[in-house]
Amino acid sequence: MGFPEHLSYTEEHEWLHVVDGTATVGVTDFAASSLGDVVFVQLPAVGDRVAQGEVCGEIESTKSVSDLYSPVTGEVVEINAAVVDDPDTVNSDPYGAGWLFRVRVESTGALLDATAYAALTGD
């Protein structure tokens, strides 16, 4: 499958990319493929505080409903309204247009690099 080297990953299958103290968060291609066709995404609202490792939304597919965990602690500064309107984007472009939300980062938990995440997923 391969995972982008410039991203960090969580054991709960979220990815993040931090630039100037703001993290863009999404779910990995592994997670999107495991879920199947994503049909609904519930994201935190702009201004919400999220805590690393805590549930902050959910992703519903034709197979199941899965919790979305925040990989960082901070304040949500932007959500991807396009993915709310077209949840399939999570499947078709998980590392690009399928990003979910952005957070002004206060702290992070333990993160994995692409190699460690690939080992976790057996890929």
Disulfide bonds with the S-S distance in Angstrom:
none
